[in-house]
Amino acid sequence: MLSRKNQEKPGILLPENWRNKIETVLYKVYQDQCDARNLAFQVHGLTYPDEFYLAVGLYNPKRLEEAPTTYIVSLDIDDPKNKEAKDPEKYLDTLIDSMGVFFDSYFGNPDWNDYNSRWTEASYKDLSFHYKVSRENVALTIQAEALLNQ
């Protein structure tokens, strides 16, 4: 359900230290904005044989019924355009930078409402990837997928 591509095998969860690294970077930059709006980040990531999937939800932990704002990126690991794709740490850093571009825009405009649930191709620092911005609660999607696979 989460992958941009049709995958034959289930994804492998991103290591916890990578998820923590992403959250730490995001809070370092956006803690004041999160505190002012009662928002928190939630990071999810999966790797597939040919794809890296990363989703960062921004949600209100006191009002879980509210839909989050979720920035989702998908990177083709085997794409020859991605010179850095052989080094997972480098593409993770670049994708974190792309999140910063998005969240700068999001927090910079109090009337931000530019959701796009279709995958859009983009490039940043010589890395080609796809992204979308939705109201999806990825944590619930992961729970639903686990229930369906039982």
C-alpha positions as CSV (number, residue, x, y, z in Angstrom):
1,M,0.0,0.0,0.0
2,L,2.7,2.4,0.9
3,S,5.1,2.0,-2.0
4,R,4.9,4.1,-5.1
5,K,5.6,1.0,-7.2
6,N,3.9,-2.4,-7.3
7,Q,6.1,-4.4,-5.0
8,E,6.1,-8.2,-4.8
9,K,7.7,-8.3,-1.3
10,P,6.8,-6.3,1.8
11,G,9.1,-3.5,2.7
12,I,11.8,-3.6,5.4
13,L,11.3,-0.9,8.1
14,L,13.9,1.8,8.1
15,P,16.3,1.4,11.0
16,E,15.2,3.2,14.1
17,N,18.4,5.2,14.3
18,W,17.7,6.6,10.8
19,R,14.1,7.6,11.8
20,N,15.5,9.2,15.0
21,K,18.1,11.1,13.0
22,I,15.3,12.5,10.8
23,E,13.1,13.5,13.7
24,T,16.1,15.1,15.5
25,V,17.0,17.2,12.5
26,L,13.4,18.3,11.9
27,Y,12.8,19.3,15.6
28,K,16.2,21.1,15.7
29,V,14.9,23.4,12.9
30,Y,11.1,23.5,13.5
31,Q,10.7,23.0,17.3
32,D,9.4,26.6,17.8
33,Q,6.8,26.2,15.1
34,C,5.7,22.8,16.3
35,D,5.3,24.1,19.9
36,A,3.4,27.1,18.8
37,R,0.9,25.0,16.8
38,N,0.9,21.9,19.1
39,L,2.3,19.7,16.3
40,A,4.7,16.7,16.3
41,F,6.6,14.8,13.6
42,Q,6.2,11.1,13.0
43,V,8.7,9.4,10.6
44,H,8.1,6.2,8.8
45,G,10.4,4.6,6.2
46,L,10.6,1.4,4.2
47,T,13.1,-0.1,1.8
48,Y,12.3,-2.3,-1.0
49,P,14.7,-4.1,-3.5
50,D,14.4,-1.1,-5.9
51,E,12.8,1.7,-3.8
52,F,13.3,3.7,-0.7
53,Y,10.1,5.1,0.8
54,L,10.0,7.8,3.5
55,A,7.0,9.6,5.0
56,V,7.0,12.4,7.6
57,G,3.7,13.2,9.1
58,L,3.1,16.4,11.0
59,Y,0.2,15.9,13.4
60,N,-1.5,17.2,16.6
61,P,-0.8,14.5,19.3
62,K,-3.6,15.9,21.4
63,R,-6.1,15.6,18.6
64,L,-5.4,12.4,16.8
65,E,-8.7,12.7,14.9
66,E,-7.3,15.6,12.9
67,A,-5.7,14.5,9.6
68,P,-1.9,15.2,9.5
69,T,0.1,16.9,6.8
70,T,2.3,14.2,5.3
71,Y,5.3,14.7,3.1
72,I,6.2,11.5,1.3
73,V,9.2,10.7,-0.9
74,S,10.1,7.7,-3.0
75,L,13.5,7.1,-4.4
76,D,14.3,4.6,-7.1
77,I,17.4,2.9,-5.8
78,D,18.4,1.5,-9.2
79,D,17.9,4.7,-11.1
80,P,21.1,5.5,-13.0
81,K,20.4,9.3,-12.6
82,N,21.0,8.9,-8.9
83,K,24.7,9.0,-8.6
84,E,24.5,8.9,-4.8
85,A,22.0,6.1,-4.7
86,K,24.8,3.6,-3.9
87,D,25.4,5.4,-0.6
88,P,22.2,5.2,1.5
89,E,23.4,7.8,4.1
90,K,24.0,10.4,1.3
91,Y,20.6,10.0,-0.2
92,L,19.0,10.0,3.2
93,D,20.7,13.4,3.9
94,T,19.5,14.7,0.5
95,L,15.9,13.6,1.2
96,I,16.0,15.2,4.6
97,D,17.1,18.4,2.9
98,S,14.1,18.1,0.5
99,M,11.9,17.8,3.6
100,G,13.4,21.0,4.9
101,V,12.4,22.8,1.6
102,F,8.9,21.5,2.0
103,F,8.5,22.3,5.7
104,D,10.1,25.8,5.2
105,S,7.3,26.5,2.7
106,Y,4.6,24.9,5.0
107,F,5.6,26.8,8.1
108,G,6.4,30.0,6.2
109,N,2.8,30.4,5.0
110,P,0.0,30.3,7.6
111,D,-2.5,29.7,4.8
112,W,-0.6,26.8,3.3
113,N,-2.9,24.4,1.6
114,D,-1.0,22.9,-1.4
115,Y,-1.8,19.2,-1.0
116,N,-1.0,17.0,-4.0
117,S,-1.7,13.3,-3.6
118,R,-0.2,12.4,-7.0
119,W,3.5,11.5,-7.3
120,T,5.5,14.3,-8.7
121,E,9.1,13.9,-10.0
122,A,11.7,16.2,-8.6
123,S,15.5,16.6,-8.3
124,Y,17.5,18.0,-5.5
125,K,21.3,18.0,-5.2
126,D,21.7,15.6,-8.2
127,L,19.2,13.1,-6.7
128,S,16.0,12.2,-8.6
129,F,13.0,11.3,-6.5
130,H,9.2,11.4,-6.4
131,Y,7.2,13.1,-3.7
132,K,3.6,13.9,-2.7
133,V,1.9,15.8,0.1
134,S,-1.3,14.4,1.5
135,R,-3.5,14.1,4.6
136,E,-2.7,10.4,4.9
137,N,-2.1,9.1,8.4
138,V,0.8,6.7,7.5
139,A,0.8,5.1,11.0
140,L,-2.9,4.0,10.4
141,T,-2.0,2.8,6.9
142,I,0.8,0.7,8.3
143,Q,-1.6,-0.7,11.0
144,A,-4.3,-1.5,8.4
145,E,-1.7,-3.2,6.1
146,A,-0.5,-5.4,9.1
147,L,-4.1,-6.4,9.8
148,L,-4.8,-7.2,6.2
149,N,-1.7,-9.4,6.0
150,Q,-2.6,-11.5,9.0
